[in-house]
C-alpha cells in the first residue's frame, strides 16, 4: 500500500523527505520539531534562519543534513481553538503543501508526523482523518507515504483510517 501507518522515530527513517511539524519561526522547538533539529545538526537551523519563517498551512524545504532523509519539509500546523477558525482547512493545507513541495523536489518517499497534535492541541482523531484523506489523495504520485506515530493511540487511529 502506498500509504502506511508506522510507529517510531521519524528522524531515523530512510525516506527522501520527512515533514517537520514546525513552529512559525522554523528555528526549532519541542516535540518532533526539536527532535528533527537535534538529529539534523546545527546546519539545519542555520538554513532555516534564511527562510524567514513560515505561515500556518504553508511549507518550506531544507536539506536533511545529518538525517537519513535528503530533505526536511517544514510545515506549520494550526493551533486548535475549538475548530471554528479554519483549523481543519489549515491542517489539510499542511499536508497538500508538503506533498507538493516533496514532488517538486523529486521525492518518491515521504514521512509525516502527526502535525498539530502535540502542544498545538489538535484532537488526534480529527487530525488522523485529515492526514489519511490528504495523503491518500496524493498516493499515486509517490512510491511510499508514511504516517509516523510516536504513540500507540495515534498509530491505531492511522491504522483504522487506512483500513489496516
Helices and strands as residue ranges (DSSP letters): E 3-7, G 10-12, E 17-22, H 31-40, H 42-49, E 59-63, E 71-76, H 87-104, E 109-112, H 124-138, G 139-141, E 144-149, H 152-162
